[in-house]
Amino acid sequence: MVDSIKLLRSGPLRGEVIPPPDKSISHRALIFASIAMGKSIIRNLLRADDPLSTLNAMRSLGIEIRDSGETVEVYGEGLYGLREPEDVIDCGNSGTTMRLLAGLLSGQPFFSVLTGDSSLRQRPMKRIIEPLRMMGAGLYARAGDTLAPIAVRGGGLKGIHYKSPVASAQVKSAVLLAALYAEGETVVEEPRKSRDHTERMLPAIGADLRVEGLRITVSGGNDLAPFEITVPGDFSSAAFFMVAAAIVRDSEIIIKNVGINPTRRGLFDIMKRMGADIEITDERDVSGETVGNIVCRYTEKLAATEITPEEVPSMIDEFPVFCVLACRAEGTTIIRGAGELRVKESDRIAAIASELSKMGVDVTEYPDGLEIRGPVNLRGTTLEAHNDHRVAMALSVAALVAEGSTTLQGVSAVDISFPGFYDRIMELTG
């Protein structure tokens, strides 16, 4: 199989684009519907590799899921209706699947094993294993209980007060899922606010969950009601078009039906601060999430900025493409407090520094971030996606403004979150 693509400098991006459905919400909708009692309906589910790993995992736990193409019907069996799987559960490349299911399975009175591909088996799992063990679950893993596969013997959980050392929606959600099964109250505190889809969705379907600033309290035992949800467009996927329109001369596009949850839209706010010609129109509520259209135009002069540690969680998945934007900004862009990026699908700090350097960017790498000095006239060359969908798409955006041709190797990683990405780019560039 040929796993590379040749990209040329682009003309303007013009027209409308609808990004794929939100990946984070798709995962959660499938899991929550499976432990609600009765039929839930999910519209606009993301049918990419990662959410399909979650869908298949829930089927392996005995849940009937029917996908008509238009909608997905999940026949939930209640909190205690899951069945012990007959085989190891394969989470593919999906850290969300593995970490959230570890929390869910910690509450089940049976044995299960979670594994994944070679990339996922190198991602840190101690961060979820520790709090789930504190609650009373039996979890065991490779490399001193730090790496998958993870064996889980669940049941008998008690509420805890857990201060998470990292602002991670996956860690938080794993503990909150386990808390649904725990005796007494569970309290989770974060150092900074991470994306809050779990906290929005669970109370809406009957969970006893309260949010006070960075503190979330859950009382276990409440039954969950079935629901209907329309998944909004994924902001993290929209980000590639936002940056492309801002840096490709004479571009003007409308990105429609994008989820603009305040814990997710950090890149939009930072682009405004840098002087980008970008705005939100038709803001509205869809299934408990704020949705709008994002209008983006080419911006002649962008100003460099500094990303603070407090801002990192709201743009954690947009980091690779933000670095491409920073290459076109006047001055030195500084990103610090982003050490979490070293343990994503790739070491995103090292990956993006390495690849942008090949394109002529003056970049300095730090343990927890980068400095990028711009503006830079990027040059086409041969680049590597590092088995990371967001790195692949970010470098593809960089290629749109690079002199000459760019060959990107490892583009199949894009299917993790955005099948059809290159078709959408071609439609907009005409």
SULPE-V749587 format. One record per residue. N is the residue number from 1. RES is the residue in three letters. NEAR is the number of other ideal C-beta (glycine too) atoms within 8 Angstrom. D_LAST is the distance of its C-alpha to the last C-alpha in Angstrom with 1 decimal. Layout:
n=N res=RES near=NEAR d_last=D_LAST
n=N res=RES near=NEAR d_last=D_LAST
//
This chain:
n=1 res=MET near=3 d_last=27.3
n=2 res=VAL near=3 d_last=24.6
n=3 res=ASP near=7 d_last=23.9
n=4 res=SER near=9 d_last=21.6
n=5 res=ILE near=8 d_last=18.0
n=6 res=LYS near=7 d_last=16.8
n=7 res=LEU near=11 d_last=14.2
n=8 res=LEU near=8 d_last=13.2
n=9 res=ARG near=9 d_last=12.9
n=10 res=SER near=11 d_last=9.6
n=11 res=GLY near=6 d_last=8.2
n=12 res=PRO near=11 d_last=8.5
n=13 res=LEU near=14 d_last=7.7
n=14 res=ARG near=8 d_last=7.8
n=15 res=GLY near=8 d_last=9.3
n=16 res=GLU near=7 d_last=11.9
n=17 res=VAL near=12 d_last=12.8
n=18 res=ILE near=7 d_last=16.2
n=19 res=PRO near=13 d_last=17.6
n=20 res=PRO near=12 d_last=20.0
n=21 res=PRO near=12 d_last=23.6
n=22 res=ASP near=13 d_last=25.9
n=23 res=LYS near=16 d_last=27.5
n=24 res=SER near=11 d_last=30.7
n=25 res=ILE near=15 d_last=31.4
n=26 res=SER near=15 d_last=30.7
n=27 res=HIS near=15 d_last=33.3
n=28 res=ARG near=13 d_last=35.9
n=29 res=ALA near=14 d_last=35.5
n=30 res=LEU near=17 d_last=36.3
n=31 res=ILE near=14 d_last=39.3
n=32 res=PHE near=14 d_last=40.7
n=33 res=ALA near=13 d_last=40.4
n=34 res=SER near=14 d_last=42.3
n=35 res=ILE near=14 d_last=45.3
n=36 res=ALA near=15 d_last=45.4
n=37 res=MET near=10 d_last=47.8
n=38 res=GLY near=8 d_last=46.1
n=39 res=LYS near=8 d_last=42.8
n=40 res=SER near=15 d_last=39.7
n=41 res=ILE near=11 d_last=36.3
n=42 res=ILE near=16 d_last=33.1
n=43 res=ARG near=11 d_last=29.9
n=44 res=ASN near=8 d_last=26.4
n=45 res=LEU near=13 d_last=27.9
n=46 res=LEU near=14 d_last=25.7
n=47 res=ARG near=6 d_last=25.8
n=48 res=ALA near=13 d_last=25.3
n=49 res=ASP near=11 d_last=27.9
n=50 res=ASP near=16 d_last=29.8
n=51 res=PRO near=15 d_last=30.5
n=52 res=LEU near=10 d_last=31.3
n=53 res=SER near=14 d_last=33.9
n=54 res=THR near=17 d_last=35.5
n=55 res=LEU near=12 d_last=35.4
n=56 res=ASN near=9 d_last=37.1
n=57 res=ALA near=13 d_last=39.6
n=58 res=MET near=13 d_last=40.7
n=59 res=ARG near=10 d_last=41.2
n=60 res=SER near=10 d_last=43.3
n=61 res=LEU near=12 d_last=45.4
n=62 res=GLY near=8 d_last=46.2
n=63 res=ILE near=13 d_last=43.7
n=64 res=GLU near=6 d_last=42.4
n=65 res=ILE near=13 d_last=38.6
n=66 res=ARG near=7 d_last=36.9
n=67 res=ASP near=8 d_last=33.2
n=68 res=SER near=7 d_last=32.2
n=69 res=GLY near=3 d_last=28.4
n=70 res=GLU near=4 d_last=28.4
n=71 res=THR near=7 d_last=31.2
n=72 res=VAL near=13 d_last=33.3
n=73 res=GLU near=12 d_last=37.1
n=74 res=VAL near=15 d_last=39.3
n=75 res=TYR near=10 d_last=43.0
n=76 res=GLY near=16 d_last=44.6
n=77 res=GLU near=11 d_last=48.1
n=78 res=GLY near=10 d_last=49.1
n=79 res=LEU near=9 d_last=49.8
n=80 res=TYR near=6 d_last=52.2
n=81 res=GLY near=11 d_last=50.7
n=82 res=LEU near=11 d_last=48.8
n=83 res=ARG near=7 d_last=50.3
n=84 res=GLU near=7 d_last=51.0
n=85 res=PRO near=9 d_last=48.3
n=86 res=GLU near=4 d_last=49.5
n=87 res=ASP near=5 d_last=47.4
n=88 res=VAL near=8 d_last=45.7
n=89 res=ILE near=13 d_last=42.6
n=90 res=ASP near=9 d_last=39.5
n=91 res=CYS near=16 d_last=37.1
n=92 res=GLY near=12 d_last=34.6
n=93 res=ASN near=13 d_last=32.8
n=94 res=SER near=16 d_last=33.3
n=95 res=GLY near=12 d_last=35.5
n=96 res=THR near=12 d_last=35.3
n=97 res=THR near=15 d_last=36.7
n=98 res=MET near=15 d_last=39.5
n=99 res=ARG near=14 d_last=40.6
n=100 res=LEU near=16 d_last=40.5
n=101 res=LEU near=14 d_last=42.2
n=102 res=ALA near=17 d_last=44.9
n=103 res=GLY near=16 d_last=45.8
n=104 res=LEU near=13 d_last=45.8
n=105 res=LEU near=11 d_last=47.8
n=106 res=SER near=16 d_last=50.3
n=107 res=GLY near=15 d_last=51.5
n=108 res=GLN near=14 d_last=52.1
n=109 res=PRO near=4 d_last=55.5
n=110 res=PHE near=9 d_last=54.3
n=111 res=PHE near=7 d_last=53.1
n=112 res=SER near=13 d_last=49.4
n=113 res=VAL near=10 d_last=47.5
n=114 res=LEU near=15 d_last=43.9
n=115 res=THR near=12 d_last=42.0
n=116 res=GLY near=14 d_last=38.5
n=117 res=ASP near=7 d_last=36.6
n=118 res=SER near=5 d_last=37.7
n=119 res=SER near=11 d_last=35.5
n=120 res=LEU near=15 d_last=36.9
n=121 res=ARG near=12 d_last=40.4
n=122 res=GLN near=6 d_last=40.2
n=123 res=ARG near=12 d_last=39.2
n=124 res=PRO near=7 d_last=42.1
n=125 res=MET near=15 d_last=43.9
n=126 res=LYS near=8 d_last=47.2
n=127 res=ARG near=11 d_last=45.7
n=128 res=ILE near=14 d_last=45.8
n=129 res=ILE near=14 d_last=48.8
n=130 res=GLU near=8 d_last=51.1
n=131 res=PRO near=13 d_last=50.8
n=132 res=LEU near=15 d_last=50.8
n=133 res=ARG near=10 d_last=54.0
n=134 res=MET near=8 d_last=55.5
n=135 res=MET near=16 d_last=55.1
n=136 res=GLY near=8 d_last=57.0
n=137 res=ALA near=15 d_last=54.5
n=138 res=GLY near=8 d_last=55.1
n=139 res=LEU near=14 d_last=52.0
n=140 res=TYR near=6 d_last=52.2
n=141 res=ALA near=13 d_last=49.7
n=142 res=ARG near=9 d_last=49.4
n=143 res=ALA near=6 d_last=50.2
n=144 res=GLY near=4 d_last=52.6
n=145 res=ASP near=10 d_last=50.8
n=146 res=THR near=10 d_last=47.6
n=147 res=LEU near=10 d_last=45.2
n=148 res=ALA near=14 d_last=44.2
n=149 res=PRO near=10 d_last=45.4
n=150 res=ILE near=14 d_last=47.1
n=151 res=ALA near=11 d_last=50.0
n=152 res=VAL near=15 d_last=50.8
n=153 res=ARG near=9 d_last=54.1
n=154 res=GLY near=14 d_last=53.7
n=155 res=GLY near=10 d_last=55.9
n=156 res=GLY near=5 d_last=58.6
n=157 res=LEU near=16 d_last=56.3
n=158 res=LYS near=9 d_last=57.7
n=159 res=GLY near=15 d_last=55.9
n=160 res=ILE near=10 d_last=55.4
n=161 res=HIS near=7 d_last=54.5
n=162 res=TYR near=11 d_last=51.7
n=163 res=LYS near=5 d_last=50.3
n=164 res=SER near=15 d_last=47.1
n=165 res=PRO near=5 d_last=46.8
n=166 res=VAL near=8 d_last=43.0
n=167 res=ALA near=11 d_last=40.6
n=168 res=SER near=11 d_last=38.9
n=169 res=ALA near=11 d_last=37.8
n=170 res=GLN near=11 d_last=38.4
n=171 res=VAL near=13 d_last=42.0
n=172 res=LYS near=14 d_last=42.7
n=173 res=SER near=13 d_last=41.4
n=174 res=ALA near=15 d_last=43.5
n=175 res=VAL near=17 d_last=46.6
n=176 res=LEU near=17 d_last=45.9
n=177 res=LEU near=14 d_last=45.5
n=178 res=ALA near=17 d_last=48.8
n=179 res=ALA near=14 d_last=50.4
n=180 res=LEU near=16 d_last=49.9
n=181 res=TYR near=13 d_last=52.6
n=182 res=ALA near=16 d_last=54.8
n=183 res=GLU near=6 d_last=58.2
n=184 res=GLY near=8 d_last=58.3
n=185 res=GLU near=7 d_last=55.7
n=186 res=THR near=18 d_last=53.0
n=187 res=VAL near=12 d_last=51.7
n=188 res=VAL near=13 d_last=48.6
n=189 res=GLU near=11 d_last=48.1
n=190 res=GLU near=11 d_last=45.1
n=191 res=PRO near=8 d_last=45.1
n=192 res=ARG near=10 d_last=41.9
n=193 res=LYS near=9 d_last=39.8
n=194 res=SER near=12 d_last=37.4
n=195 res=ARG near=10 d_last=35.0
n=196 res=ASP near=11 d_last=37.1
n=197 res=HIS near=12 d_last=35.7
n=198 res=THR near=12 d_last=38.9
n=199 res=GLU near=11 d_last=41.1
n=200 res=ARG near=11 d_last=39.2
n=201 res=MET near=14 d_last=39.1
n=202 res=LEU near=14 d_last=42.7
n=203 res=PRO near=11 d_last=44.8
n=204 res=ALA near=7 d_last=42.8
n=205 res=ILE near=12 d_last=44.1
n=206 res=GLY near=8 d_last=47.6
n=207 res=ALA near=10 d_last=47.9
n=208 res=ASP near=8 d_last=50.5
n=209 res=LEU near=11 d_last=48.2
n=210 res=ARG near=8 d_last=48.6
n=211 res=VAL near=8 d_last=46.5
n=212 res=GLU near=6 d_last=48.3
n=213 res=GLY near=4 d_last=46.2
n=214 res=LEU near=7 d_last=45.6
n=215 res=ARG near=9 d_last=48.2
n=216 res=ILE near=13 d_last=47.6
n=217 res=THR near=10 d_last=50.6
n=218 res=VAL near=18 d_last=50.6
n=219 res=SER near=10 d_last=53.6
n=220 res=GLY near=14 d_last=53.5
n=221 res=GLY near=5 d_last=54.5
n=222 res=ASN near=9 d_last=52.6
n=223 res=ASP near=7 d_last=51.1
n=224 res=LEU near=16 d_last=47.4
n=225 res=ALA near=9 d_last=46.2
n=226 res=PRO near=11 d_last=43.4
n=227 res=PHE near=11 d_last=40.3
n=228 res=GLU near=8 d_last=37.0
n=229 res=ILE near=12 d_last=33.9
n=230 res=THR near=8 d_last=30.2
n=231 res=VAL near=14 d_last=28.4
n=232 res=PRO near=15 d_last=26.0
n=233 res=GLY near=16 d_last=22.7
n=234 res=ASP near=16 d_last=23.3
n=235 res=PHE near=17 d_last=23.3
n=236 res=SER near=11 d_last=23.3
n=237 res=SER near=13 d_last=20.0
n=238 res=ALA near=13 d_last=18.6
n=239 res=ALA near=13 d_last=19.8
n=240 res=PHE near=13 d_last=17.1
n=241 res=PHE near=15 d_last=14.5
n=242 res=MET near=15 d_last=17.2
n=243 res=VAL near=14 d_last=17.8
n=244 res=ALA near=15 d_last=14.3
n=245 res=ALA near=14 d_last=13.7
n=246 res=ALA near=18 d_last=17.2
n=247 res=ILE near=14 d_last=16.9
n=248 res=VAL near=14 d_last=13.5
n=249 res=ARG near=5 d_last=14.3
n=250 res=ASP near=7 d_last=13.3
n=251 res=SER near=14 d_last=11.6
n=252 res=GLU near=11 d_last=12.8
n=253 res=ILE near=14 d_last=12.5
n=254 res=ILE near=10 d_last=15.1
n=255 res=ILE near=16 d_last=16.3
n=256 res=LYS near=9 d_last=18.6
n=257 res=ASN near=9 d_last=22.0
n=258 res=VAL near=15 d_last=22.6
n=259 res=GLY near=13 d_last=26.2
n=260 res=ILE near=14 d_last=27.5
n=261 res=ASN near=13 d_last=31.0
n=262 res=PRO near=7 d_last=32.9
n=263 res=THR near=10 d_last=33.6
n=264 res=ARG near=11 d_last=29.9
n=265 res=ARG near=11 d_last=28.2
n=266 res=GLY near=12 d_last=29.6
n=267 res=LEU near=13 d_last=26.3
n=268 res=PHE near=13 d_last=25.4
n=269 res=ASP near=9 d_last=28.8
n=270 res=ILE near=13 d_last=28.7
n=271 res=MET near=13 d_last=25.4
n=272 res=LYS near=9 d_last=27.0
n=273 res=ARG near=8 d_last=30.0
n=274 res=MET near=12 d_last=28.0
n=275 res=GLY near=8 d_last=26.7
n=276 res=ALA near=10 d_last=23.2
n=277 res=ASP near=8 d_last=21.8
n=278 res=ILE near=12 d_last=21.6
n=279 res=GLU near=6 d_last=23.4
n=280 res=ILE near=9 d_last=24.3
n=281 res=THR near=8 d_last=24.5
n=282 res=ASP near=5 d_last=26.2
n=283 res=GLU near=8 d_last=28.3
n=284 res=ARG near=7 d_last=30.4
n=285 res=ASP near=7 d_last=32.4
n=286 res=VAL near=9 d_last=31.4
n=287 res=SER near=9 d_last=34.0
n=288 res=GLY near=7 d_last=35.5
n=289 res=GLU near=13 d_last=32.4
n=290 res=THR near=10 d_last=30.8
n=291 res=VAL near=13 d_last=27.2
n=292 res=GLY near=11 d_last=24.8
n=293 res=ASN near=11 d_last=21.3
n=294 res=ILE near=15 d_last=20.1
n=295 res=VAL near=12 d_last=18.4
n=296 res=CYS near=15 d_last=17.1
n=297 res=ARG near=10 d_last=16.4
n=298 res=TYR near=13 d_last=16.5
n=299 res=THR near=10 d_last=20.2
n=300 res=GLU near=3 d_last=21.7
n=301 res=LYS near=6 d_last=24.9
n=302 res=LEU near=14 d_last=25.5
n=303 res=ALA near=10 d_last=29.2
n=304 res=ALA near=13 d_last=30.4
n=305 res=THR near=10 d_last=32.3
n=306 res=GLU near=7 d_last=34.8
n=307 res=ILE near=15 d_last=34.2
n=308 res=THR near=8 d_last=37.6
n=309 res=PRO near=8 d_last=38.9
n=310 res=GLU near=7 d_last=39.0
n=311 res=GLU near=10 d_last=35.3
n=312 res=VAL near=16 d_last=34.4
n=313 res=PRO near=13 d_last=34.8
n=314 res=SER near=13 d_last=32.3
n=315 res=MET near=13 d_last=29.5
n=316 res=ILE near=11 d_last=30.8
n=317 res=ASP near=7 d_last=27.8
n=318 res=GLU near=12 d_last=25.4
n=319 res=PHE near=14 d_last=27.4
n=320 res=PRO near=15 d_last=25.2
n=321 res=VAL near=15 d_last=22.0
n=322 res=PHE near=15 d_last=24.4
n=323 res=CYS near=15 d_last=25.7
n=324 res=VAL near=15 d_last=22.3
n=325 res=LEU near=14 d_last=22.3
n=326 res=ALA near=11 d_last=25.9
n=327 res=CYS near=15 d_last=25.0
n=328 res=ARG near=12 d_last=23.4
n=329 res=ALA near=14 d_last=26.3
n=330 res=GLU near=8 d_last=29.3
n=331 res=GLY near=8 d_last=32.4
n=332 res=THR near=8 d_last=33.5
n=333 res=THR near=14 d_last=32.0
n=334 res=ILE near=11 d_last=34.7
n=335 res=ILE near=14 d_last=34.4
n=336 res=ARG near=11 d_last=37.8
n=337 res=GLY near=11 d_last=39.3
n=338 res=ALA near=14 d_last=36.4
n=339 res=GLY near=9 d_last=38.6
n=340 res=GLU near=11 d_last=37.4
n=341 res=LEU near=11 d_last=34.1
n=342 res=ARG near=9 d_last=36.2
n=343 res=VAL near=7 d_last=36.9
n=344 res=LYS near=12 d_last=33.5
n=345 res=GLU near=15 d_last=31.8
n=346 res=SER near=11 d_last=32.2
n=347 res=ASP near=10 d_last=34.0
n=348 res=ARG near=15 d_last=30.9
n=349 res=ILE near=15 d_last=32.7
n=350 res=ALA near=10 d_last=33.6
n=351 res=ALA near=13 d_last=30.3
n=352 res=ILE near=14 d_last=28.1
n=353 res=ALA near=11 d_last=30.7
n=354 res=SER near=9 d_last=30.9
n=355 res=GLU near=13 d_last=27.2
n=356 res=LEU near=14 d_last=26.3
n=357 res=SER near=9 d_last=29.5
n=358 res=LYS near=9 d_last=28.0
n=359 res=MET near=16 d_last=25.1
n=360 res=GLY near=8 d_last=27.8
n=361 res=VAL near=12 d_last=28.3
n=362 res=ASP near=6 d_last=31.9
n=363 res=VAL near=12 d_last=32.6
n=364 res=THR near=6 d_last=36.0
n=365 res=GLU near=7 d_last=36.5
n=366 res=TYR near=9 d_last=39.2
n=367 res=PRO near=4 d_last=40.6
n=368 res=ASP near=8 d_last=39.0
n=369 res=GLY near=13 d_last=35.9
n=370 res=LEU near=13 d_last=34.3
n=371 res=GLU near=11 d_last=34.2
n=372 res=ILE near=14 d_last=31.1
n=373 res=ARG near=10 d_last=31.6
n=374 res=GLY near=14 d_last=28.7
n=375 res=PRO near=8 d_last=26.7
n=376 res=VAL near=11 d_last=25.7
n=377 res=ASN near=6 d_last=23.4
n=378 res=LEU near=12 d_last=22.3
n=379 res=ARG near=9 d_last=22.5
n=380 res=GLY near=13 d_last=20.9
n=381 res=THR near=9 d_last=23.4
n=382 res=THR near=7 d_last=24.4
n=383 res=LEU near=13 d_last=24.4
n=384 res=GLU near=9 d_last=26.1
n=385 res=ALA near=14 d_last=25.1
n=386 res=HIS near=11 d_last=28.8
n=387 res=ASN near=8 d_last=28.5
n=388 res=ASP near=14 d_last=27.0
n=389 res=HIS near=13 d_last=23.9
n=390 res=ARG near=15 d_last=23.4
n=391 res=VAL near=17 d_last=24.0
n=392 res=ALA near=14 d_last=21.4
n=393 res=MET near=14 d_last=18.6
n=394 res=ALA near=14 d_last=20.0
n=395 res=LEU near=15 d_last=20.0
n=396 res=SER near=16 d_last=16.4
n=397 res=VAL near=13 d_last=15.5
n=398 res=ALA near=14 d_last=18.0
n=399 res=ALA near=14 d_last=16.3
n=400 res=LEU near=14 d_last=13.1
n=401 res=VAL near=10 d_last=15.6
n=402 res=ALA near=13 d_last=18.1
n=403 res=GLU near=7 d_last=19.2
n=404 res=GLY near=7 d_last=18.8
n=405 res=SER near=7 d_last=17.9
n=406 res=THR near=16 d_last=18.9
n=407 res=THR near=11 d_last=20.4
n=408 res=LEU near=15 d_last=20.9
n=409 res=GLN near=10 d_last=23.8
n=410 res=GLY near=12 d_last=24.7
n=411 res=VAL near=13 d_last=21.4
n=412 res=SER near=7 d_last=23.1
n=413 res=ALA near=13 d_last=24.5
n=414 res=VAL near=13 d_last=21.3
n=415 res=ASP near=10 d_last=22.5
n=416 res=ILE near=12 d_last=25.4
n=417 res=SER near=15 d_last=23.5
n=418 res=PHE near=13 d_last=19.8
n=419 res=PRO near=8 d_last=19.2
n=420 res=GLY near=7 d_last=15.5
n=421 res=PHE near=12 d_last=14.5
n=422 res=TYR near=10 d_last=12.2
n=423 res=ASP near=7 d_last=10.5
n=424 res=ARG near=10 d_last=9.9
n=425 res=ILE near=13 d_last=8.5
n=426 res=MET near=7 d_last=6.0
n=427 res=GLU near=9 d_last=5.2
n=428 res=LEU near=13 d_last=5.4
n=429 res=THR near=10 d_last=3.8
n=430 res=GLY near=5 d_last=0.0
//
